C-alpha cells in the first residue's frame, strides 16, 4: 500500500488529543464544570471500571504570583482550568488523556505496560524516506480536522455561564498553532484595544522550557495517533554556527519563492498552507479571540531581518556559555533576570555575560526573528513548521543543562514567578492537566532521547548504521535481484572469456607447430646461415 493511501486511511481511524475535548463543550458540561468523559473502552467515566482513573476535583495552587500581572478575575487563564471546569479525570498508573484512554509519555501497548525510549534525530541524518514521511505527516495534520477536540472562540463571560458555548472545529496541526496563540495572547480588560500585554503563560519566565517540552511531546503523540506510526519522533535542527536557513529547501521545509521572497517556493507543499492566529492587534481591537480562520499564506524571508536586533545566529560557543550558567531562575524571574539559564537560553540575556539585554533577540529568540515572517510573531509563530525543529533543539539544550547540573526540583520556583509559571500551576491550555514542575526533569524519565546526546556507540548506530539498514530493508528485493542478475551476467562473461581464451590458445599452438617445420627444412637445405636468417 502506498504512503499517501496509508495516510488517507489513517486519518479516518485516529483521534487527536488536545485542548477542549468535544464531550466537554456542551452546555450541560460547561454549566456543571465537570469534564470527566466516558472512556469508550469500558463505557465508564474516566475508565474507572478498568482502573484507569476517576473523576476528581481540581485543586489549584494558591501561592503568590509575581507583580507583572496586577489584575485578578479578568482572564480565563488565571487559575486554569477553573473558569471552565472544576472536575477532570485523574488518571492512575501509566494512563493519560482527558478520559484516561491514552498512555503516559514513554509507555505503549493496550495496557500501557511497554516502556520504550524514542530517539529524536537530526533532520539531516534522516533517510530520504524518513524526510518524505515527516513532510507528509505535517501536511496530513494540517488538512485533517480533529474529530475529538475543539478550540474556544470567546471568553467564558460571553457564553452566558456556559449556556451558549463558543467552540469551533480545527485541524490537528492548527490546534497546536491555536494553543500557542492562546497561551501567549494579551489579556482582554474590556473595551476596544484595552489589553494587558505583559502576560504570557509559556514565555518570559520559568515555564518556558517545561511548557514547550510538554507541547512537543503532545504534538509528537498526536502525529503517532493520526498516522499509526508509533516510531515517529520530531526531528531537530542543530543550528549552531549556521550562516543561513539550512532547512529552507524544497526537500525539507520549503525554499524561498523565486516570485516573491516573502513566500515559500511553489515546489514545496508548504506554499499552499494558510496561517491562523496571526493578527493579534485586530483581535484586541475587536475584543475577540482567534477563531482559527485562515488569514493568508505562510510567510518566511530568512536573513532579511534587522541586523541590529539579530547580528548573527547562535554559535557553539554561545550554547556552551549558556550551559555553564548554574541558576535556572534569578531575580524577578522574567526577561530582566541576570545569570539565569532560562532567560539566557530564551534569548533575553547575553550568552557571553549572562546579563539581561534590551533591543536584541538572542539564542532562541534570534531564530524566530531571523526567519522574518510568520515565525517572528510570538502568538502565530507555530504556523511555520520550522518552529518544531527549532524548539526540539532548544529542548535538547535544556536537557543538556539538566544532565550537567542535575538540579533538584526545588530549583524550580514555587512562588512569586509571573502568573502561570509557578511550580504548581497547571499548564495553559492543556486538558488533561499538567503542572509546570512535573516536567523539570530529564527526557529519560519521559521516554525519549536526542541522537547527539547518546554515547558514541549508540550515536553511530542511530545516525549512521540504522539509516543505511533501513534503506537496505526497503530495497532488499531490488538488491537481491540485482545480485542474481549480476551473478548471471558475470557467469556469462566468464564463460565467454574462458571459451575465447581456449580458442586463442589452441590457435597459437597450431600456428607454432606450422611454422617450425619449414624453418627446419630451410636450415637443412640452405645451411646454418639461412636458418639464422629465417629465424
N, C-alpha and C positions, 0 to 999 in steps of 0.2 A: 504494500500500500504506500502511496507517495506521501511525502511530508505534508503538502497542502491539504490532501484529503484527510490525513490524520488530525490535523489542526481543526479542520472544519467539523469533523466528527466529535472531537473532544469539547468543542465549545458548547455543545448541547448536553454534555454529560456532567460537567464540572461546575460547582458553585464557586463563588468568590467569597472572600472573608474580609470584612472591614466595616467600620463606621456604624451607621444606624441599620440594624437588622430589619428586614422588611416586616417580620412579625411584630416588631416593636414600634411601628409607625402609625398604628391605628388610633382613633380617638379614645377607645376604651383603655388601651395600654398607656397612652400619654396622660389621661386623667388619673389613672391609678398609679402611674410612675413605677410600673413593675415590668421590667424587661427580663423575663425568665421563660424563653420559648421552650416548646416541646422538642426533645431530640427524636427524630424520626426512627432511630434505631430500635427504640423500645416503647415509644409513644408516651414517655413520661417527661415531666418538666425537668430540664437540665440533665436528662438521662439518669435520674435518681434511682430508678429500678435496677439499673446496671451498675450502680455505684460510681457513676461518672461525676456527679456533682449534685448541688442542691441550690435552691433559691435563697438568697441571703440579703440582709440589709446592707446597704453601702455605708461605710463609716469613713469620713474624710478627715484629714489632718487639720487640727486647729492651731498649729504652731504659726507664729507670725511670719508675714512676708516682708520683703524689703520695701523701701519708701518709693520705689519707681512708679508704682500704680496706687494713687491715693484714694481711689473710689471703692465702693462696696455695693453689691447688689445691682449693678448696672449691666453686667456682661454675663452671658450664659455659661461662660467657661470658668468663672471664678472658683467654683467648688465642684469641678467636674466629677461626676455627671449629674449632680443632684437636681439641677433645674429640670432635666428631662426624666431621670429615673433615680429612685432611691432603693431599688432592689434589682439585683442582677444575679446571674448564675455564678456560683463559686465552685470551680472545678477541683476534683481530687486527683491525686497521683500524677500521672503523666498526661492527663487530659487537659484540653484547652478549647477555647471557642465560645461564642455567645450562647451556645446550647450545650457546651462540653462535648461536642461531637468531633473535635479535632485532637491532634496530638501536640504536645509541647514541642518547642523547637529542639531538634536533635533526636526526636523519637518518631518511630514509624510503626506500621503494622496495624491490624484490625483492632488490637487492644493496646496499642501504643507501648508495646514491650520491647521493641527493637531499637537499640541505641546505635546510632550511626553518625560518623563525622563527615561532613561535606567539605569540599575544598573549593574556595573561590580562586580563580586563575587570572593571571594577567591576560588581558584581551588579545595581546599579540602572541600569546602562547596557545591560543585556541586553534584547533584544526579548522580547515575551511568549512567542513560540515557543521562544526560547533558554532562558528560565526554566523553562518546562514540560519541555523536553528535559532540563535539568540535574536536576530533581526525578525525572523518570522514570529517568534513568541511575542515580541514587543508589539508588532502590528496586530496580531490576534487580540491581545489585551486591549489595544486601542479601539478595536472595532466590535468587541463583544460586550453587550450590555450585561451588567451584573444581575443575575436572577434573584439574589438574596439580600442585596444591600441597596440603600438609597442615600441621598445626601439631603441635608436640611437647607431650605432656601429662604428661611426667615428666622427671626429671633423668636423665642418662646412667647414673649409678650404679645406678638402678633397672631398667635394661634388660639386665642380665647381659652387659655388654660388647657390646651390640648384638644379642644372640640373641633377645631379646623386645622388639621395637620398641614404643614408646608414642606413636603418632600417631593423629590423627583428622581427619575432613573439616571443612571450614569454608567459609563463603560468601566471595565476593570482597571484600565490604565488611568483614566481620568478621575477615578475615585481617589487615587493616591495624589494626583495633582490638586484636587479639591481639598484633601486633608492637609496638605502642606500650606495651602492658602488659608484654611480655616484656623489653623493653629497659630498663624503669624499675622492675621488680619488686625486692623485697628479696632478699638472698642468704640461702638456707637453710643454716644452720650445723649442723643436726642436733638433733632434739628438738622437741616441740610449741612453737611460738611462738618458738623460738630463731633469730633472724634478725639480719642486719646491714642496717640501714636506710640508712646513709649510703653508698649506691652507686646510681649511675644512669648508664647509658652514653649517654644522649641529652639530659640536662638538667644544669643547675647547673655547667656548665663549657664549654670551648671548642667541643665538638662539637654544642652545642645548635642552632646555626644551620646548619652543613653537613648534619647528620643529618636535620633536618626538611626541608631543601631536597631531598635525595635521596628522602625519604619521599613528598613531594608529587609529585615527578617520576614516581615509580613508580606512585603512585595514578592519576595522570593517564594514564599509559601503559596501565594496566590497563583503565581505562574505554574508552579508544580501541579496544583489542583486543576487549573484551567487546561493544561496540556496533557496531563497524565505522566509527565516526565519528572519523576521524583529524584532524579540525579541532577536536575538543573541547579546551577548556582549563578549568582550575579558576578560577571567578570569585573575586574578593576582596571583603571588606567593609572599606571605609575608615571606621573607627570614630572617627577624630579628632573631638573636640568633640561626640560623640554624648551625648544625655541619657538614652537608653533603648535597648532592643534593637530597632534599626530593621529587622532582618531577621526578627523574630519575627512574621510574618504568615502567614496560611494560603496566600497566593500564593507564599511563599518557604519559610522553614524551620519554619513552624508557629506559630500564635498560642497564647496561654495558654488552657487549657481553662476554660470557664465553670463547670464542675462541680467541678474540683479545680485550684487554682492551681499545683500542682507538676507537672501533666501537660500534654501537648500537646493542642490543640484537636482534637476528633473530625473536624473538616473537613479536617485535614491527614493525609497518608499517614504521617507520622512518628508519629502517635498509636498506630499498630499495631506499631511497632518494639520489639523486645526487646533489652535490653543484655546484654553479656557482660563478663567480667573485672572486675566492679565490687565484689568482696568480698575484697580482699587480706588483711584480718585473718583471715578464715576460712581462706583457703589456707595462710597461715603457721601457723595453729594445727594444721591437718591435715597440714602438710608436703607439700603438693601444688601443682601449677601449675594455672592456669586452663585448663579443657578446652573452652572455647567454648560451654558450655551456656547457654541463655537464663536470665536472672536477674530478669526483671521489666521494666516499661515504661521508656521513655526519660523521664528527669526533667529539668525545667527550670523555674525560677521567677525569671526575671531581675529584678534590682533588690532583691529581698528578702534581701539578704545582710547581713553585719556591716559597717556603715558605717565602723567604726573601722579595719577591715582594708583596705577599699577605699573611700576617701572619694568618689572620682569616677572616671569613665573618663578615659583619657589625652586630652590636648588636642594641638592642632597645635604649641603651644609646647613641650610635653613631648617630642614627636618631634624637633623641631629641636634641643633641648638635648642629647638623646641622640646625635644625629647629629654634634654638634660634638666629641664625645669622640674623641681620636685613637688611643688604645691599644685593641687588641682584647681583650687579657687582661693582668691585673696580679696581683701578689702570689701567693697560693696558687691562683689561677685557679679559685676556687669561688664560692659565694654570698657570701663575705666580701670579694670583690675590690672595691677602690675605683678610681674613674675608669676602669673597664672598660666599653667599649661593649657587649660581650656581656652582662655582668652587669646593666647598666642597662636594656638592651632586654628582657632576660628578666624583669626586674621585681624583682630583689633589691637594687637600689640606686636612690637618688633620681634622677630625671631632672634635677632642678634643680641638685643639688650633685655628683652622681656618686658619693656616698658610700653604702656599704652600709647597709641599714636592717634592723631586725627588727620583727616584729609587723605589717607591712604588705605587701600584694601590689600591685605597681605595674606599669605598662606591660603586657607580655604576660600576666603572672600575673593582673592585675586583671580582664581579660575572663573568664578561667576562673572566678574567684571570683564575679564579678558574675552569671554565668549560674545559679549557685546550684542545681546539680543534677548530672547525670551528668558534665558537662564540668568540674566543680570538683574531681574527684579525678584526680591525675596518671595513674595506671595505667589508668583507664577513660575518660579524657576524650575519646578519639576516637570513642566511641559516638555523641556528638552531632555531626551533620554540620556544625554551625556551626564546629566545630574546623577544618575545611578552609578555610572563608572567612577565619577569623581568622589561621591560620598562613600563608595565601597573602599576607596584608597584612604580617605580620611579615617574611616573606621579602623583600617589596618594600622594606622599610626597611633590611634587611641589604644589599640591592642598592644602595640609595642611598648607604649608607656606603662600600661598595666603590668606587663610581664617584667619590665625593667625595675619598676619601683615597688610593685606588689603592695599598693596602698590598702589599708583596712577600710571597711565601709564607712567608718567614722570620718574618713577624709571627705566624704560627700556631705554637703551642707544639709543639716536637718531643719534649719530655721533661718529667717532673715534674708534668704535669696529672693530675687524678684519673683513675683507671683507666678506659680506654675512650676517652679524649679526646685523646691524643697524635696528632700528625700521621699517623704510620704505622700507627695502629690500624685494623683493619677494623671497619666499622660493624656492630653487632649489631642484628638477626639476619639481615642480608641475605646471600642466596646467589642470584646471583653476588656477589662480594666488591667492596667499595668502601672506599677509605681516606678518612679524615676530611679530610686536607689537600688531596686532589684536588678537593674541592668548595668550597674557599676561593677562588672565582673568580667572575667575572661571569656573569649569566644569558645574556649574548650568546654565550658560549662553549658554553652548554648548549642553545641553540636556542629560548629564549623571552624574552619581554619583558612589561612591565606597561604597560597603556594610559596611565596617568597619568604615566609616566616618558618617554613618547615626546616628540619635538619637537612644537610646536604644530600643524604641518600634518598630521603623522601622526595626532596625537590627534584632530583634527577629523574626519578621515576615519574613524578607528576607532570613536570614541564617538558621533558624530552622523550622519555621512553613511551609513556602512555599515549600521547597523540599519534605516534607512529604505529603503535599496536592497534589503536582504534581505526586508523586509516587502512591498515592491512586487513583488519577484520571486515571492513566494509567492501574491500575489493579482492578478498581472498579467492573468489571464484575466477576472477579475471587473471589473477596471478597464477593460479593452478593451470588454467587453460593456456596462458602464455608459456608457462614452464613446459607443459606437454608439447605444445606446438614447437617451442624452441628445441626440445629434445629430438622431436621428429625431424625438423629441418637440419639439425646438427648431424643426425644419423645419416640422412640422405647425402649431405655434403661430404661426410666422412667416407661413405660408400663410393661416391663419385671420385673422390680424391684417391682412394685406395685402388680402384679399378684403373684410373688413369696412370697412377704410378706403376702398377704392374705392367700395363701395356707398354709404357715408356721403357721400363727396364728390359722387357722382352725384346723390344725393338733394338735397344742398344747392344744386347748380346748377339742378336742376329747380324747386326751391322758390323760388329767387331770380328765375328767369325768370317764374314765375307771379304774383309779387307786383308786379313793375314795371309791368305793363300796366294794371291797374286804377288805380294811382296816377296814371299819365299821363292816363288817361281822366277821372279825377276832377278833375285840375287843369285840363283843357281845358274841362270843363263848368262848374266852380264857381269858377274863377279862382285866383289865386295864394294867397289866404288859405286856401282849402280845401285846397290842395296842401300847404302848410306844416303844416297841422293833421294831415292824413293821414300825412305823412312823420314 
